[in-house]
Amino acid sequence: MYENIFRLDGKVAVLPGGAGGIGSALARGLAEYGADVVVAGRSAERAESVAASLASTGRRTAGLVADVTDPESVEGLMARVMEQFGRIDVLVNCAGTNVEAPAQDFPLAEWRKVMELNVTGTFLTCQAAGRIMIAQKSGSIINLSSVRGQLAIRRGYAAYTPSKAAVNNLTRQLATEWAQYGVRVNAIAPTFIETPLVAPMLANPEFRRSLTERIPLGRVGVPADVVGATIFFASPASSFVTGHVLLVDGGVTATQ
């Protein structure tokens, strides 16, 4: 009875921010486990490129343009997905950003930028996809959070850490409200993940060493580390799991 517990055949997954380093790995993982995949982002070229790279999986794919901070853009994205695919079973919110500055000097414009993308963007996509899933009486929403949603850090993350804490509590709130409709909402909270965006930082041997010394498993995370958690939350394997924030952190939070 457990042979296909992680399979996603017949499901449609939408990934706002899915063209990034983590998002593109999640898109491939979902497709390889049987889902049709829609990659969305501000850059049509990048979204279409990631979607095209999944052709070998044999799944239907699409790369669409969307700005998750714009309600009309988000509604338009979900409408296009419904037109092309007929349903939305999985939403994976991959879009996010960070700006570093000392808290006492943190520019208000940068604060708003981080909150708008990380919190408002997550809410808008959850809301738009949630309406569709509620009508279907089924669906799984997966928000990408961070260990920094529950752990502070000494350098200037004055906007990032509270934004991810908000994502965690938004996840729990929506899970509580939408459980009655068969819609599950969970979050994944990774530690530092090695992507092209952070490659310059990891190129510094001292920084990499100090980072790995704080991680009990002794290495930096890679995008593939987040794939398993995503497949779990998207699939029937987690049918009785909702409102959970899963730490994918090599044991970092266990030491705090």
N, C-alpha and C positions, 0 to 999 in steps of 0.2 A: 504493500500500500504506500510505501515511501519512495518508490522508484523515481517518480517525477515531481517530488515535493519542491524542488527548486526551479522547475521549468516555467517558462513564461510564454509558451506558445499561445497565439491568439490574442496576446495583450499588446496594448499600444502605450509606449512610454514617451513622455515629453521631458526634455532636459533644457530648461533655460540656463544659459551659461555653459552649455555642453560642449563648446568648442575649446575650452581651456584645458590645461594639463590634466587635471583630475577629471573634468567633465568628459573629455574625449575617451578616457579609459573606461569610465562608467558606461558611456554609450556603447562601446564595443562589448563590454561584459553583458549588458542587457540584450544586445542583439544576438550574441553567441548562445545565450540561454533561451532564445526563441522569440523575443519581443520585437515588434516593429518599433522603430526609433525615430523621433523627431528631435533634431538638434536646433536650438534657437539661440540667437544672440544679436548684438548690435551690428556685427559684421556679416553680411550675406556671404562673402567669399569664404570666411572661416567656417561658418555653419555648414555651408554646402560642401566644403572640402572634407569635413569630418563625416558628414552623412555619406558622401561618395566612397570614403575609405571603408565603409561597412558593407560594400557590395558583395564581398566574398562570403558573408554570412548567409546570404540568400534571403534576408529579411527586407521588407519595405522600409525605406528611409526617406527623410526629407530634411533639408536645411532651410530654416525660415528666419526672417528678421523679426526681432522683437526687442523693445526696451522695457525691462521689467519695472521701471519706475514710472512708466506712463500707463495709466489704467486703460486708455483706449487701445494702446499697442498690445497690452496683455490680452484684452478681450478679443482683439483681432487675431492674435496668435491662436487662441483656443478655438475660435470659429473656423480658422483655416484647417486646424488639425481635425476637427469634426467633419468638415467637408471632405477631406482627403482620406481619413481613416475611420470615421464613423463612431469613434469612442475614445476615451482617455482612461486608462487603467492605472497608470503609474506616472507620478510627477516627481522629478528629482530636481530640486532647486540648487543649482551649482553656482549661480552668479554671486559674486561678492568682491569686496575690496578692502584695503587697509591703507591708512595714512598714519605715519609715525611723527609725533611731535611731543615735547614735554607738555604735560597737562596744563601748566600755568600759562603756556603760550599757544595752546592748541587753537588754530583759527576756526572760527565759527563756521565758515563756509566749508572747510574740510570735514568738520564734525557732521554737518548736514549731508555732505556727500556720502560718507560712510553709512550713516543711518538710513539714508534714502535707498541705497542699493541693498544693504544687508538686511534691513528690517522691513521697510515699506515694500521693497521689491519682492521679498519672500511672502509678505502678507497678500499682496495683489495677485501673485500667481497661485497661491493656495486658495484664495477666494474664488478666482475665476475657474480653476480646475475643480475646486470643491463643489461648486454648483452643479457641474456636469456629473461628478461622481455621486452626489446626493441623489440626482435623478436616476442614475443607474443602479443605485443601492449597493455600490461597491467601488473600491479604489484604494490605492496606497499612495500616500504623500511622504516623501523623504526629503528633509531639509538638511543641507550641509551646514553644520555648526562648527565648533572648534573647542578644544580643551580650554581655550581662553574664555569660553563662556562661563566657566566656573573657577578658573584660576587667574589671578592677576599676574602681572609681569612688571619688572622694574622699569624697563624702558617704555617709551611713549605710546602706549596702546589705549589712550584714554577714551577713544571712540570705539575701537574694535572690540574690546572685551565686553562692554555693556551691550553692544549691538548683538553679539553672539549669545549673551545671556538672554536678551529679548527673544532671539530665535528659539532658544530652548523653551522658554515659557509660552511662547506662541504655539509651539509644537504641542505642548501639554494641553493648552486651552482648546485648540482645535480638535485634538484627539478626544477630549472629554465631550465637546459639543457634537461631534459628528459620528461618534461610535454608534449611535442609534440608527444611523443610515448605512452602516456597513463600511464606512470610510475610516481607514486607519491612518494615523499621522505619527511619524517617528522622525528622529534626527540622528545624524552621525557626526561625532565630534572627534576629528583627527587631531593629532599633534602635527608638527612640522612635516610637510610632505614635499618630496623632491620633485620639482617641476621646473620647466624653463624659466618661469618667472623668478624663482629664488635661486637659480643656478649660480648667479654671480656671488651671492652670499655664501653658498656652500663651497665655492671655489677657494675660499679663505680657509686654509687648513686649521687654523686656531679656532675659528668659529665652528667648523664641523666637529672638531674634537670636543669642544665644550658642550655642543648640542648632544652628541652621542653619549657623553658621560652622564648626562641627566636622564637618559632613556634606559631603563633597566634591560630591555632587549638588545641594547648596544648598537643600534643603527638608526638612521633616519628613515622615516616612512617613504614609501613610493606609491604612486597612484593605484597600482594593483592591490595594495593593502585595503583600499576603500571599496574595491569591487565586491568582495565577498559579503560585506555588510549590506551593501546596496541590493544585491541579489536576494539576500535573506529577507530584507524588509519588503521587497517588491513581490516576492513569491508566496505561495501557500505555506511555506515553511514557518512564516511568522503570522499566521492567521489569527492567533490569540495574543498578539503583541501590539500595543498601541500606547502612545504617550511616553515612549522610551527614548532616552538619549544614550546612544551606544558609543562608548569611548574607544577609538581606534588609535591608541597612543603609546604602544610599546611598554605600558606600565607607568607612564609619567605621573598620572594622577594618583596612583597607588602609593607613591612616595611622599605625597603632600600631607 
